Amino acid sequence: MNRFNRRRFERFSVLPMYTRISVCAGGREYSGHVYDVSEGGVRFELDEPVAPGTPVSLEIGLPGSGGAIRARGNVVWASVDPDEPGPTRMAAAFTAFEQAADRESLLRHLSSGRLARAA
């Protein structure tokens, strides 16, 4: 791993408009779309930004499976540009899965060959 790429896990792209995410932060619930996911975290968009460092609960739909996984994590970055209207892109690193089965389901989905590797 070089100093410019700190990722520990390979990321996989999903169809953003078709892969839903629900995010609970600070007693509020947000709905949005996923861009890519890995064993270690997820990149997504919401209509409102959630500040980096905020603990979140996540429910992520697994494309093509009809199922979802649940995890907890922390927002690690948010792209907030006041000149850029529309949804805010952000990422969260997973800190725990609700159940071991959630992690296993995600790993099965990532290794299924149905998702393209993200750049």
Phi and psi restraints in degrees (range 20) as a CNS / XPLOR table:
assign (resid 1 and name C) (resid 2 and name N)
       (resid 2 and name CA) (resid 2 and name C) 1.0 -92.3 20.0 2
assign (resid 2 and name N) (resid 2 and name CA)
       (resid 2 and name C) (resid 3 and name N) 1.0 173.9 20.0 2
assign (resid 2 and name C) (resid 3 and name N)
       (resid 3 and name CA) (resid 3 and name C) 1.0 -71.1 20.0 2
assign (resid 3 and name N) (resid 3 and name CA)
       (resid 3 and name C) (resid 4 and name N) 1.0 -14.1 20.0 2
assign (resid 3 and name C) (resid 4 and name N)
       (resid 4 and name CA) (resid 4 and name C) 1.0 -92.5 20.0 2
assign (resid 4 and name N) (resid 4 and name CA)
       (resid 4 and name C) (resid 5 and name N) 1.0 -20.0 20.0 2
assign (resid 4 and name C) (resid 5 and name N)
       (resid 5 and name CA) (resid 5 and name C) 1.0 -119.7 20.0 2
assign (resid 5 and name N) (resid 5 and name CA)
       (resid 5 and name C) (resid 6 and name N) 1.0 100.9 20.0 2
assign (resid 5 and name C) (resid 6 and name N)
       (resid 6 and name CA) (resid 6 and name C) 1.0 -91.1 20.0 2
assign (resid 6 and name N) (resid 6 and name CA)
       (resid 6 and name C) (resid 7 and name N) 1.0 2.8 20.0 2
assign (resid 6 and name C) (resid 7 and name N)
       (resid 7 and name CA) (resid 7 and name C) 1.0 -68.6 20.0 2
assign (resid 7 and name N) (resid 7 and name CA)
       (resid 7 and name C) (resid 8 and name N) 1.0 136.1 20.0 2
assign (resid 7 and name C) (resid 8 and name N)
       (resid 8 and name CA) (resid 8 and name C) 1.0 -95.9 20.0 2
assign (resid 8 and name N) (resid 8 and name CA)
       (resid 8 and name C) (resid 9 and name N) 1.0 -20.8 20.0 2
assign (resid 8 and name C) (resid 9 and name N)
       (resid 9 and name CA) (resid 9 and name C) 1.0 -123.8 20.0 2
assign (resid 9 and name N) (resid 9 and name CA)
       (resid 9 and name C) (resid 10 and name N) 1.0 147.1 20.0 2
assign (resid 9 and name C) (resid 10 and name N)
       (resid 10 and name CA) (resid 10 and name C) 1.0 -70.4 20.0 2
assign (resid 10 and name N) (resid 10 and name CA)
       (resid 10 and name C) (resid 11 and name N) 1.0 136.3 20.0 2
assign (resid 10 and name C) (resid 11 and name N)
       (resid 11 and name CA) (resid 11 and name C) 1.0 -96.2 20.0 2
assign (resid 11 and name N) (resid 11 and name CA)
       (resid 11 and name C) (resid 12 and name N) 1.0 149.2 20.0 2
assign (resid 11 and name C) (resid 12 and name N)
       (resid 12 and name CA) (resid 12 and name C) 1.0 -127.1 20.0 2
assign (resid 12 and name N) (resid 12 and name CA)
       (resid 12 and name C) (resid 13 and name N) 1.0 132.5 20.0 2
assign (resid 12 and name C) (resid 13 and name N)
       (resid 13 and name CA) (resid 13 and name C) 1.0 -78.3 20.0 2
assign (resid 13 and name N) (resid 13 and name CA)
       (resid 13 and name C) (resid 14 and name N) 1.0 148.0 20.0 2
assign (resid 13 and name C) (resid 14 and name N)
       (resid 14 and name CA) (resid 14 and name C) 1.0 -129.0 20.0 2
assign (resid 14 and name N) (resid 14 and name CA)
       (resid 14 and name C) (resid 15 and name N) 1.0 168.6 20.0 2
assign (resid 14 and name C) (resid 15 and name N)
       (resid 15 and name CA) (resid 15 and name C) 1.0 -77.1 20.0 2
assign (resid 15 and name N) (resid 15 and name CA)
       (resid 15 and name C) (resid 16 and name N) 1.0 109.3 20.0 2
assign (resid 15 and name C) (resid 16 and name N)
       (resid 16 and name CA) (resid 16 and name C) 1.0 -57.2 20.0 2
assign (resid 16 and name N) (resid 16 and name CA)
       (resid 16 and name C) (resid 17 and name N) 1.0 -41.2 20.0 2
assign (resid 16 and name C) (resid 17 and name N)
       (resid 17 and name CA) (resid 17 and name C) 1.0 -77.6 20.0 2
assign (resid 17 and name N) (resid 17 and name CA)
       (resid 17 and name C) (resid 18 and name N) 1.0 -5.9 20.0 2
assign (resid 17 and name C) (resid 18 and name N)
       (resid 18 and name CA) (resid 18 and name C) 1.0 -118.5 20.0 2
assign (resid 18 and name N) (resid 18 and name CA)
       (resid 18 and name C) (resid 19 and name N) 1.0 0.8 20.0 2
assign (resid 18 and name C) (resid 19 and name N)
       (resid 19 and name CA) (resid 19 and name C) 1.0 -117.7 20.0 2
assign (resid 19 and name N) (resid 19 and name CA)
       (resid 19 and name C) (resid 20 and name N) 1.0 106.2 20.0 2
assign (resid 19 and name C) (resid 20 and name N)
       (resid 20 and name CA) (resid 20 and name C) 1.0 -85.6 20.0 2
assign (resid 20 and name N) (resid 20 and name CA)
       (resid 20 and name C) (resid 21 and name N) 1.0 154.8 20.0 2
assign (resid 20 and name C) (resid 21 and name N)
       (resid 21 and name CA) (resid 21 and name C) 1.0 -141.0 20.0 2
assign (resid 21 and name N) (resid 21 and name CA)
       (resid 21 and name C) (resid 22 and name N) 1.0 139.1 20.0 2
assign (resid 21 and name C) (resid 22 and name N)
       (resid 22 and name CA) (resid 22 and name C) 1.0 -114.0 20.0 2
assign (resid 22 and name N) (resid 22 and name CA)
       (resid 22 and name C) (resid 23 and name N) 1.0 131.8 20.0 2
assign (resid 22 and name C) (resid 23 and name N)
       (resid 23 and name CA) (resid 23 and name C) 1.0 -124.4 20.0 2
assign (resid 23 and name N) (resid 23 and name CA)
       (resid 23 and name C) (resid 24 and name N) 1.0 126.4 20.0 2
assign (resid 23 and name C) (resid 24 and name N)
       (resid 24 and name CA) (resid 24 and name C) 1.0 -109.0 20.0 2
assign (resid 24 and name N) (resid 24 and name CA)
       (resid 24 and name C) (resid 25 and name N) 1.0 124.9 20.0 2
assign (resid 24 and name C) (resid 25 and name N)
       (resid 25 and name CA) (resid 25 and name C) 1.0 -146.4 20.0 2
assign (resid 25 and name N) (resid 25 and name CA)
       (resid 25 and name C) (resid 26 and name N) 1.0 128.1 20.0 2
assign (resid 25 and name C) (resid 26 and name N)
       (resid 26 and name CA) (resid 26 and name C) 1.0 57.5 20.0 2
assign (resid 26 and name N) (resid 26 and name CA)
       (resid 26 and name C) (resid 27 and name N) 1.0 35.4 20.0 2
assign (resid 26 and name C) (resid 27 and name N)
       (resid 27 and name CA) (resid 27 and name C) 1.0 80.6 20.0 2
assign (resid 27 and name N) (resid 27 and name CA)
       (resid 27 and name C) (resid 28 and name N) 1.0 1.3 20.0 2
assign (resid 27 and name C) (resid 28 and name N)
       (resid 28 and name CA) (resid 28 and name C) 1.0 -110.9 20.0 2
assign (resid 28 and name N) (resid 28 and name CA)
       (resid 28 and name C) (resid 29 and name N) 1.0 151.4 20.0 2
assign (resid 28 and name C) (resid 29 and name N)
       (resid 29 and name CA) (resid 29 and name C) 1.0 -116.3 20.0 2
assign (resid 29 and name N) (resid 29 and name CA)
       (resid 29 and name C) (resid 30 and name N) 1.0 135.8 20.0 2
assign (resid 29 and name C) (resid 30 and name N)
       (resid 30 and name CA) (resid 30 and name C) 1.0 -124.3 20.0 2
assign (resid 30 and name N) (resid 30 and name CA)
       (resid 30 and name C) (resid 31 and name N) 1.0 150.2 20.0 2
assign (resid 30 and name C) (resid 31 and name N)
       (resid 31 and name CA) (resid 31 and name C) 1.0 -120.4 20.0 2
assign (resid 31 and name N) (resid 31 and name CA)
       (resid 31 and name C) (resid 32 and name N) 1.0 143.1 20.0 2
assign (resid 31 and name C) (resid 32 and name N)
       (resid 32 and name CA) (resid 32 and name C) 1.0 -160.2 20.0 2
assign (resid 32 and name N) (resid 32 and name CA)
       (resid 32 and name C) (resid 33 and name N) 1.0 -157.6 20.0 2
assign (resid 32 and name C) (resid 33 and name N)
       (resid 33 and name CA) (resid 33 and name C) 1.0 -131.3 20.0 2
assign (resid 33 and name N) (resid 33 and name CA)
       (resid 33 and name C) (resid 34 and name N) 1.0 145.4 20.0 2
assign (resid 33 and name C) (resid 34 and name N)
       (resid 34 and name CA) (resid 34 and name C) 1.0 -90.2 20.0 2
assign (resid 34 and name N) (resid 34 and name CA)
       (resid 34 and name C) (resid 35 and name N) 1.0 142.8 20.0 2
assign (resid 34 and name C) (resid 35 and name N)
       (resid 35 and name CA) (resid 35 and name C) 1.0 -102.0 20.0 2
assign (resid 35 and name N) (resid 35 and name CA)
       (resid 35 and name C) (resid 36 and name N) 1.0 -46.8 20.0 2
assign (resid 35 and name C) (resid 36 and name N)
       (resid 36 and name CA) (resid 36 and name C) 1.0 -154.1 20.0 2
assign (resid 36 and name N) (resid 36 and name CA)
       (resid 36 and name C) (resid 37 and name N) 1.0 162.1 20.0 2
assign (resid 36 and name C) (resid 37 and name N)
       (resid 37 and name CA) (resid 37 and name C) 1.0 -144.5 20.0 2
assign (resid 37 and name N) (resid 37 and name CA)
       (resid 37 and name C) (resid 38 and name N) 1.0 150.9 20.0 2
assign (resid 37 and name C) (resid 38 and name N)
       (resid 38 and name CA) (resid 38 and name C) 1.0 -141.4 20.0 2
assign (resid 38 and name N) (resid 38 and name CA)
       (resid 38 and name C) (resid 39 and name N) 1.0 178.9 20.0 2
assign (resid 38 and name C) (resid 39 and name N)
       (resid 39 and name CA) (resid 39 and name C) 1.0 -63.4 20.0 2
assign (resid 39 and name N) (resid 39 and name CA)
       (resid 39 and name C) (resid 40 and name N) 1.0 -24.3 20.0 2
assign (resid 39 and name C) (resid 40 and name N)
       (resid 40 and name CA) (resid 40 and name C) 1.0 -100.4 20.0 2
assign (resid 40 and name N) (resid 40 and name CA)
       (resid 40 and name C) (resid 41 and name N) 1.0 -11.4 20.0 2
assign (resid 40 and name C) (resid 41 and name N)
       (resid 41 and name CA) (resid 41 and name C) 1.0 175.2 20.0 2
assign (resid 41 and name N) (resid 41 and name CA)
       (resid 41 and name C) (resid 42 and name N) 1.0 -171.5 20.0 2
assign (resid 41 and name C) (resid 42 and name N)
       (resid 42 and name CA) (resid 42 and name C) 1.0 -146.5 20.0 2
assign (resid 42 and name N) (resid 42 and name CA)
       (resid 42 and name C) (resid 43 and name N) 1.0 143.1 20.0 2
assign (resid 42 and name C) (resid 43 and name N)
       (resid 43 and name CA) (resid 43 and name C) 1.0 -110.7 20.0 2
assign (resid 43 and name N) (resid 43 and name CA)
       (resid 43 and name C) (resid 44 and name N) 1.0 132.6 20.0 2
assign (resid 43 and name C) (resid 44 and name N)
       (resid 44 and name CA) (resid 44 and name C) 1.0 -152.5 20.0 2
assign (resid 44 and name N) (resid 44 and name CA)
       (resid 44 and name C) (resid 45 and name N) 1.0 176.5 20.0 2
assign (resid 44 and name C) (resid 45 and name N)
       (resid 45 and name CA) (resid 45 and name C) 1.0 -130.4 20.0 2
assign (resid 45 and name N) (resid 45 and name CA)
       (resid 45 and name C) (resid 46 and name N) 1.0 146.0 20.0 2
assign (resid 45 and name C) (resid 46 and name N)
       (resid 46 and name CA) (resid 46 and name C) 1.0 -133.8 20.0 2
assign (resid 46 and name N) (resid 46 and name CA)
       (resid 46 and name C) (resid 47 and name N) 1.0 158.5 20.0 2
assign (resid 46 and name C) (resid 47 and name N)
       (resid 47 and name CA) (resid 47 and name C) 1.0 -68.5 20.0 2
assign (resid 47 and name N) (resid 47 and name CA)
       (resid 47 and name C) (resid 48 and name N) 1.0 -26.0 20.0 2
assign (resid 47 and name C) (resid 48 and name N)
       (resid 48 and name CA) (resid 48 and name C) 1.0 -123.8 20.0 2
assign (resid 48 and name N) (resid 48 and name CA)
       (resid 48 and name C) (resid 49 and name N) 1.0 141.5 20.0 2
assign (resid 48 and name C) (resid 49 and name N)
       (resid 49 and name CA) (resid 49 and name C) 1.0 -73.1 20.0 2
assign (resid 49 and name N) (resid 49 and name CA)
       (resid 49 and name C) (resid 50 and name N) 1.0 148.5 20.0 2
assign (resid 49 and name C) (resid 50 and name N)
       (resid 50 and name CA) (resid 50 and name C) 1.0 -114.4 20.0 2
assign (resid 50 and name N) (resid 50 and name CA)
       (resid 50 and name C) (resid 51 and name N) 1.0 129.1 20.0 2
assign (resid 50 and name C) (resid 51 and name N)
       (resid 51 and name CA) (resid 51 and name C) 1.0 -65.5 20.0 2
assign (resid 51 and name N) (resid 51 and name CA)
       (resid 51 and name C) (resid 52 and name N) 1.0 139.9 20.0 2
assign (resid 51 and name C) (resid 52 and name N)
       (resid 52 and name CA) (resid 52 and name C) 1.0 -54.2 20.0 2
assign (resid 52 and name N) (resid 52 and name CA)
       (resid 52 and name C) (resid 53 and name N) 1.0 141.0 20.0 2
assign (resid 52 and name C) (resid 53 and name N)
       (resid 53 and name CA) (resid 53 and name C) 1.0 94.1 20.0 2
assign (resid 53 and name N) (resid 53 and name CA)
       (resid 53 and name C) (resid 54 and name N) 1.0 -12.7 20.0 2
assign (resid 53 and name C) (resid 54 and name N)
       (resid 54 and name CA) (resid 54 and name C) 1.0 -73.1 20.0 2
assign (resid 54 and name N) (resid 54 and name CA)
       (resid 54 and name C) (resid 55 and name N) 1.0 128.4 20.0 2
assign (resid 54 and name C) (resid 55 and name N)
       (resid 55 and name CA) (resid 55 and name C) 1.0 -71.2 20.0 2
assign (resid 55 and name N) (resid 55 and name CA)
       (resid 55 and name C) (resid 56 and name N) 1.0 140.3 20.0 2
assign (resid 55 and name C) (resid 56 and name N)
       (resid 56 and name CA) (resid 56 and name C) 1.0 -136.7 20.0 2
assign (resid 56 and name N) (resid 56 and name CA)
       (resid 56 and name C) (resid 57 and name N) 1.0 153.5 20.0 2
assign (resid 56 and name C) (resid 57 and name N)
       (resid 57 and name CA) (resid 57 and name C) 1.0 -107.5 20.0 2
assign (resid 57 and name N) (resid 57 and name CA)
       (resid 57 and name C) (resid 58 and name N) 1.0 135.9 20.0 2
assign (resid 57 and name C) (resid 58 and name N)
       (resid 58 and name CA) (resid 58 and name C) 1.0 -124.7 20.0 2
assign (resid 58 and name N) (resid 58 and name CA)
       (resid 58 and name C) (resid 59 and name N) 1.0 141.0 20.0 2
assign (resid 58 and name C) (resid 59 and name N)
       (resid 59 and name CA) (resid 59 and name C) 1.0 -125.8 20.0 2
assign (resid 59 and name N) (resid 59 and name CA)
       (resid 59 and name C) (resid 60 and name N) 1.0 119.0 20.0 2
assign (resid 59 and name C) (resid 60 and name N)
       (resid 60 and name CA) (resid 60 and name C) 1.0 -118.5 20.0 2
assign (resid 60 and name N) (resid 60 and name CA)
       (resid 60 and name C) (resid 61 and name N) 1.0 123.3 20.0 2
assign (resid 60 and name C) (resid 61 and name N)
       (resid 61 and name CA) (resid 61 and name C) 1.0 -71.3 20.0 2
assign (resid 61 and name N) (resid 61 and name CA)
       (resid 61 and name C) (resid 62 and name N) 1.0 138.4 20.0 2
assign (resid 61 and name C) (resid 62 and name N)
       (resid 62 and name CA) (resid 62 and name C) 1.0 -97.1 20.0 2
assign (resid 62 and name N) (resid 62 and name CA)
       (resid 62 and name C) (resid 63 and name N) 1.0 112.6 20.0 2
assign (resid 62 and name C) (resid 63 and name N)
       (resid 63 and name CA) (resid 63 and name C) 1.0 -57.4 20.0 2
assign (resid 63 and name N) (resid 63 and name CA)
       (resid 63 and name C) (resid 64 and name N) 1.0 134.9 20.0 2
assign (resid 63 and name C) (resid 64 and name N)
       (resid 64 and name CA) (resid 64 and name C) 1.0 80.6 20.0 2
assign (resid 64 and name N) (resid 64 and name CA)
       (resid 64 and name C) (resid 65 and name N) 1.0 -8.2 20.0 2
assign (resid 64 and name C) (resid 65 and name N)
       (resid 65 and name CA) (resid 65 and name C) 1.0 -105.1 20.0 2
assign (resid 65 and name N) (resid 65 and name CA)
       (resid 65 and name C) (resid 66 and name N) 1.0 -21.4 20.0 2
assign (resid 65 and name C) (resid 66 and name N)
       (resid 66 and name CA) (resid 66 and name C) 1.0 77.8 20.0 2
assign (resid 66 and name N) (resid 66 and name CA)
       (resid 66 and name C) (resid 67 and name N) 1.0 -4.4 20.0 2
assign (resid 66 and name C) (resid 67 and name N)
       (resid 67 and name CA) (resid 67 and name C) 1.0 -102.3 20.0 2
assign (resid 67 and name N) (resid 67 and name CA)
       (resid 67 and name C) (resid 68 and name N) 1.0 179.2 20.0 2
assign (resid 67 and name C) (resid 68 and name N)
       (resid 68 and name CA) (resid 68 and name C) 1.0 -145.3 20.0 2
assign (resid 68 and name N) (resid 68 and name CA)
       (resid 68 and name C) (resid 69 and name N) 1.0 157.7 20.0 2
assign (resid 68 and name C) (resid 69 and name N)
       (resid 69 and name CA) (resid 69 and name C) 1.0 -117.7 20.0 2
assign (resid 69 and name N) (resid 69 and name CA)
       (resid 69 and name C) (resid 70 and name N) 1.0 157.2 20.0 2
assign (resid 69 and name C) (resid 70 and name N)
       (resid 70 and name CA) (resid 70 and name C) 1.0 -124.2 20.0 2
assign (resid 70 and name N) (resid 70 and name CA)
       (resid 70 and name C) (resid 71 and name N) 1.0 134.3 20.0 2
assign (resid 70 and name C) (resid 71 and name N)
       (resid 71 and name CA) (resid 71 and name C) 1.0 -147.5 20.0 2
assign (resid 71 and name N) (resid 71 and name CA)
       (resid 71 and name C) (resid 72 and name N) 1.0 165.1 20.0 2
assign (resid 71 and name C) (resid 72 and name N)
       (resid 72 and name CA) (resid 72 and name C) 1.0 -114.4 20.0 2
assign (resid 72 and name N) (resid 72 and name CA)
       (resid 72 and name C) (resid 73 and name N) 1.0 154.2 20.0 2
assign (resid 72 and name C) (resid 73 and name N)
       (resid 73 and name CA) (resid 73 and name C) 1.0 -167.8 20.0 2
assign (resid 73 and name N) (resid 73 and name CA)
       (resid 73 and name C) (resid 74 and name N) 1.0 -170.2 20.0 2
assign (resid 73 and name C) (resid 74 and name N)
       (resid 74 and name CA) (resid 74 and name C) 1.0 -129.9 20.0 2
assign (resid 74 and name N) (resid 74 and name CA)
       (resid 74 and name C) (resid 75 and name N) 1.0 136.9 20.0 2
assign (resid 74 and name C) (resid 75 and name N)
       (resid 75 and name CA) (resid 75 and name C) 1.0 -66.5 20.0 2
assign (resid 75 and name N) (resid 75 and name CA)
       (resid 75 and name C) (resid 76 and name N) 1.0 128.9 20.0 2
assign (resid 75 and name C) (resid 76 and name N)
       (resid 76 and name CA) (resid 76 and name C) 1.0 -104.4 20.0 2
assign (resid 76 and name N) (resid 76 and name CA)
       (resid 76 and name C) (resid 77 and name N) 1.0 -23.8 20.0 2
assign (resid 76 and name C) (resid 77 and name N)
       (resid 77 and name CA) (resid 77 and name C) 1.0 -161.3 20.0 2
assign (resid 77 and name N) (resid 77 and name CA)
       (resid 77 and name C) (resid 78 and name N) 1.0 155.9 20.0 2
assign (resid 77 and name C) (resid 78 and name N)
       (resid 78 and name CA) (resid 78 and name C) 1.0 -142.6 20.0 2
assign (resid 78 and name N) (resid 78 and name CA)
       (resid 78 and name C) (resid 79 and name N) 1.0 134.7 20.0 2
assign (resid 78 and name C) (resid 79 and name N)
       (resid 79 and name CA) (resid 79 and name C) 1.0 -94.6 20.0 2
assign (resid 79 and name N) (resid 79 and name CA)
       (resid 79 and name C) (resid 80 and name N) 1.0 91.4 20.0 2
assign (resid 79 and name C) (resid 80 and name N)
       (resid 80 and name CA) (resid 80 and name C) 1.0 -104.7 20.0 2
assign (resid 80 and name N) (resid 80 and name CA)
       (resid 80 and name C) (resid 81 and name N) 1.0 112.5 20.0 2
assign (resid 80 and name C) (resid 81 and name N)
       (resid 81 and name CA) (resid 81 and name C) 1.0 -126.9 20.0 2
assign (resid 81 and name N) (resid 81 and name CA)
       (resid 81 and name C) (resid 82 and name N) 1.0 108.7 20.0 2
assign (resid 81 and name C) (resid 82 and name N)
       (resid 82 and name CA) (resid 82 and name C) 1.0 -60.5 20.0 2
assign (resid 82 and name N) (resid 82 and name CA)
       (resid 82 and name C) (resid 83 and name N) 1.0 -21.2 20.0 2
assign (resid 82 and name C) (resid 83 and name N)
       (resid 83 and name CA) (resid 83 and name C) 1.0 -86.4 20.0 2
assign (resid 83 and name N) (resid 83 and name CA)
       (resid 83 and name C) (resid 84 and name N) 1.0 -5.6 20.0 2
assign (resid 83 and name C) (resid 84 and name N)
       (resid 84 and name CA) (resid 84 and name C) 1.0 -112.6 20.0 2
assign (resid 84 and name N) (resid 84 and name CA)
       (resid 84 and name C) (resid 85 and name N) 1.0 99.3 20.0 2
assign (resid 84 and name C) (resid 85 and name N)
       (resid 85 and name CA) (resid 85 and name C) 1.0 -71.8 20.0 2
assign (resid 85 and name N) (resid 85 and name CA)
       (resid 85 and name C) (resid 86 and name N) 1.0 161.9 20.0 2
assign (resid 85 and name C) (resid 86 and name N)
       (resid 86 and name CA) (resid 86 and name C) 1.0 105.7 20.0 2
assign (resid 86 and name N) (resid 86 and name CA)
       (resid 86 and name C) (resid 87 and name N) 1.0 -170.9 20.0 2
assign (resid 86 and name C) (resid 87 and name N)
       (resid 87 and name CA) (resid 87 and name C) 1.0 -61.0 20.0 2
assign (resid 87 and name N) (resid 87 and name CA)
       (resid 87 and name C) (resid 88 and name N) 1.0 155.5 20.0 2
assign (resid 87 and name C) (resid 88 and name N)
       (resid 88 and name CA) (resid 88 and name C) 1.0 -101.4 20.0 2
assign (resid 88 and name N) (resid 88 and name CA)
       (resid 88 and name C) (resid 89 and name N) 1.0 127.3 20.0 2
assign (resid 88 and name C) (resid 89 and name N)
       (resid 89 and name CA) (resid 89 and name C) 1.0 -84.4 20.0 2
assign (resid 89 and name N) (resid 89 and name CA)
       (resid 89 and name C) (resid 90 and name N) 1.0 141.5 20.0 2
assign (resid 89 and name C) (resid 90 and name N)
       (resid 90 and name CA) (resid 90 and name C) 1.0 -154.7 20.0 2
assign (resid 90 and name N) (resid 90 and name CA)
       (resid 90 and name C) (resid 91 and name N) 1.0 173.0 20.0 2
assign (resid 90 and name C) (resid 91 and name N)
       (resid 91 and name CA) (resid 91 and name C) 1.0 -138.5 20.0 2
assign (resid 91 and name N) (resid 91 and name CA)
       (resid 91 and name C) (resid 92 and name N) 1.0 150.3 20.0 2
assign (resid 91 and name C) (resid 92 and name N)
       (resid 92 and name CA) (resid 92 and name C) 1.0 -129.9 20.0 2
assign (resid 92 and name N) (resid 92 and name CA)
       (resid 92 and name C) (resid 93 and name N) 1.0 140.0 20.0 2
assign (resid 92 and name C) (resid 93 and name N)
       (resid 93 and name CA) (resid 93 and name C) 1.0 -95.4 20.0 2
assign (resid 93 and name N) (resid 93 and name CA)
       (resid 93 and name C) (resid 94 and name N) 1.0 132.8 20.0 2
assign (resid 93 and name C) (resid 94 and name N)
       (resid 94 and name CA) (resid 94 and name C) 1.0 -70.3 20.0 2
assign (resid 94 and name N) (resid 94 and name CA)
       (resid 94 and name C) (resid 95 and name N) 1.0 138.6 20.0 2
assign (resid 94 and name C) (resid 95 and name N)
       (resid 95 and name CA) (resid 95 and name C) 1.0 -110.5 20.0 2
assign (resid 95 and name N) (resid 95 and name CA)
       (resid 95 and name C) (resid 96 and name N) 1.0 -24.6 20.0 2
assign (resid 95 and name C) (resid 96 and name N)
       (resid 96 and name CA) (resid 96 and name C) 1.0 -166.3 20.0 2
assign (resid 96 and name N) (resid 96 and name CA)
       (resid 96 and name C) (resid 97 and name N) 1.0 152.8 20.0 2
assign (resid 96 and name C) (resid 97 and name N)
       (resid 97 and name CA) (resid 97 and name C) 1.0 -100.4 20.0 2
assign (resid 97 and name N) (resid 97 and name CA)
       (resid 97 and name C) (resid 98 and name N) 1.0 147.8 20.0 2
assign (resid 97 and name C) (resid 98 and name N)
       (resid 98 and name CA) (resid 98 and name C) 1.0 -57.7 20.0 2
assign (resid 98 and name N) (resid 98 and name CA)
       (resid 98 and name C) (resid 99 and name N) 1.0 -42.0 20.0 2
assign (resid 98 and name C) (resid 99 and name N)
       (resid 99 and name CA) (resid 99 and name C) 1.0 -139.2 20.0 2
assign (resid 99 and name N) (resid 99 and name CA)
       (resid 99 and name C) (resid 100 and name N) 1.0 156.8 20.0 2
assign (resid 99 and name C) (resid 100 and name N)
       (resid 100 and name CA) (resid 100 and name C) 1.0 -57.7 20.0 2
assign (resid 100 and name N) (resid 100 and name CA)
       (resid 100 and name C) (resid 101 and name N) 1.0 -33.3 20.0 2
assign (resid 100 and name C) (resid 101 and name N)
       (resid 101 and name CA) (resid 101 and name C) 1.0 -63.5 20.0 2
assign (resid 101 and name N) (resid 101 and name CA)
       (resid 101 and name C) (resid 102 and name N) 1.0 -29.3 20.0 2
assign (resid 101 and name C) (resid 102 and name N)
       (resid 102 and name CA) (resid 102 and name C) 1.0 -65.4 20.0 2
assign (resid 102 and name N) (resid 102 and name CA)
       (resid 102 and name C) (resid 103 and name N) 1.0 -46.1 20.0 2
assign (resid 102 and name C) (resid 103 and name N)
       (resid 103 and name CA) (resid 103 and name C) 1.0 -64.0 20.0 2
assign (resid 103 and name N) (resid 103 and name CA)
       (resid 103 and name C) (resid 104 and name N) 1.0 -44.7 20.0 2
assign (resid 103 and name C) (resid 104 and name N)
       (resid 104 and name CA) (resid 104 and name C) 1.0 -61.0 20.0 2
assign (resid 104 and name N) (resid 104 and name CA)
       (resid 104 and name C) (resid 105 and name N) 1.0 -41.2 20.0 2
assign (resid 104 and name C) (resid 105 and name N)
       (resid 105 and name CA) (resid 105 and name C) 1.0 -63.7 20.0 2
assign (resid 105 and name N) (resid 105 and name CA)
       (resid 105 and name C) (resid 106 and name N) 1.0 -43.0 20.0 2
assign (resid 105 and name C) (resid 106 and name N)
       (resid 106 and name CA) (resid 106 and name C) 1.0 -62.4 20.0 2
assign (resid 106 and name N) (resid 106 and name CA)
       (resid 106 and name C) (resid 107 and name N) 1.0 -47.1 20.0 2
assign (resid 106 and name C) (resid 107 and name N)
       (resid 107 and name CA) (resid 107 and name C) 1.0 -61.5 20.0 2
assign (resid 107 and name N) (resid 107 and name CA)
       (resid 107 and name C) (resid 108 and name N) 1.0 -41.3 20.0 2
assign (resid 107 and name C) (resid 108 and name N)
       (resid 108 and name CA) (resid 108 and name C) 1.0 -60.2 20.0 2
assign (resid 108 and name N) (resid 108 and name CA)
       (resid 108 and name C) (resid 109 and name N) 1.0 -44.0 20.0 2
assign (resid 108 and name C) (resid 109 and name N)
       (resid 109 and name CA) (resid 109 and name C) 1.0 -65.2 20.0 2
assign (resid 109 and name N) (resid 109 and name CA)
       (resid 109 and name C) (resid 110 and name N) 1.0 -42.5 20.0 2
assign (resid 109 and name C) (resid 110 and name N)
       (resid 110 and name CA) (resid 110 and name C) 1.0 -66.6 20.0 2
assign (resid 110 and name N) (resid 110 and name CA)
       (resid 110 and name C) (resid 111 and name N) 1.0 -31.3 20.0 2
assign (resid 110 and name C) (resid 111 and name N)
       (resid 111 and name CA) (resid 111 and name C) 1.0 -93.7 20.0 2
assign (resid 111 and name N) (resid 111 and name CA)
       (resid 111 and name C) (resid 112 and name N) 1.0 4.6 20.0 2
assign (resid 111 and name C) (resid 112 and name N)
       (resid 112 and name CA) (resid 112 and name C) 1.0 -73.3 20.0 2
assign (resid 112 and name N) (resid 112 and name CA)
       (resid 112 and name C) (resid 113 and name N) 1.0 -18.3 20.0 2
assign (resid 112 and name C) (resid 113 and name N)
       (resid 113 and name CA) (resid 113 and name C) 1.0 87.3 20.0 2
assign (resid 113 and name N) (resid 113 and name CA)
       (resid 113 and name C) (resid 114 and name N) 1.0 -0.7 20.0 2
assign (resid 113 and name C) (resid 114 and name N)
       (resid 114 and name CA) (resid 114 and name C) 1.0 -83.9 20.0 2
assign (resid 114 and name N) (resid 114 and name CA)
       (resid 114 and name C) (resid 115 and name N) 1.0 -14.8 20.0 2
assign (resid 114 and name C) (resid 115 and name N)
       (resid 115 and name CA) (resid 115 and name C) 1.0 -110.7 20.0 2
assign (resid 115 and name N) (resid 115 and name CA)
       (resid 115 and name C) (resid 116 and name N) 1.0 143.3 20.0 2
assign (resid 115 and name C) (resid 116 and name N)
       (resid 116 and name CA) (resid 116 and name C) 1.0 -83.6 20.0 2
assign (resid 116 and name N) (resid 116 and name CA)
       (resid 116 and name C) (resid 117 and name N) 1.0 147.6 20.0 2
assign (resid 116 and name C) (resid 117 and name N)
       (resid 117 and name CA) (resid 117 and name C) 1.0 -68.8 20.0 2
assign (resid 117 and name N) (resid 117 and name CA)
       (resid 117 and name C) (resid 118 and name N) 1.0 137.3 20.0 2
assign (resid 117 and name C) (resid 118 and name N)
       (resid 118 and name CA) (resid 118 and name C) 1.0 -82.4 20.0 2
assign (resid 118 and name N) (resid 118 and name CA)
       (resid 118 and name C) (resid 119 and name N) 1.0 153.1 20.0 2
